[in-house]
Amino acid sequence: MESGESLVLNGKQSRTVRLKISPKADFRDVLHTLGEISIPATRVSDENIRFAILELLNNSIRAHREKGEARDICLDLTVSDGRLTIAIRDFGGGFNPEKLPYNLYADPTTLDLRSHAFEEYQKANGYKRFGMGIYVAKKTFEDFRLVFLDGMDRPASWMPGRVIGTLITLSAKMDAAQPTEIGAAIGS
Amino acid sequence: MSGYAKALLVGANIPGYIRDLSRTGCLVAFVQTVSAVAGDLIKVRVIDEHDPSVPQFDINLRVRRIRPDALWCVLGGEIESVSGHEDENVFAKLVEYYAGAGT
């Protein structure tokens, strides 16, 4: 396995890294462990990838704590077929998309971050919530999917009580691997 | 990754995130362009969620470099002062909290 096609954690290479994060985890440990994972190059800097993941994890941890949900949050990073894929699965109860300060399904490049809706959302939450986690993830990754899940792990439309968690899947095309050998013919 | 907190550019109310944090400086990634240049003094509200003993506080940041990319406007600067005496203790707590990451 070429290092450019794999993830590295604690000196071990693999195509998949799975982190199980307790809602009681010290956030410093989440920060540290995420920082320790070596991520293959994509068109986005690995710093931006880490911070997009971190913001989503922060939201998931908050939702679990608010709900008193003890199950782990699962973060999977996978490299396959030239793509880096990240999946975050939580049991935080989902959220009402209509309460976001923007249309969840809109192209993030068209959103006005100075809009009244954004400002009102942030004010109403004492600037402790920016409503930016999903926006940042959508801007960072080429591909973004969000599915609410019911108690049987089936996709479900948003409905309080029926939705028990969220699965967010993000992916980005990895940079082309460097050739292992290059050469030239001279004088032929 | 030595720090994580929400940040707000005071006055303009532009949201962002503290990335690296030390006693003397930090990086702040704002979600939109900030009209500042190297040498400017800006006030940034720091909002931490993970240490309950850390309430919001303001820092005065002397901008040293600006690194915009497709996603963020990242400002690096020196922390010239923390807004109040009590806030200095809070700031020290936050730095100490993240300095312990991974230990």
Interface residues (C-beta under 8 A of the other chain):
Chain A: D26 F27 R28 D29 L31 H32 T33 L34 G35 E36 V44 S45 E47 N48 R50 F51 L54 E55 N58 R62 L113 R114 E119 Q122 Y127 K128 F130 M132 Y135 V136 K139 T140
Chain B: M1 G3 Y4 K6 L8 N13 P15 Y17 R19 A29 V31 Q32 R45 I47 E49 H50 Q56 D69 L71 W72 Y97 Y98 G100 A101 G102
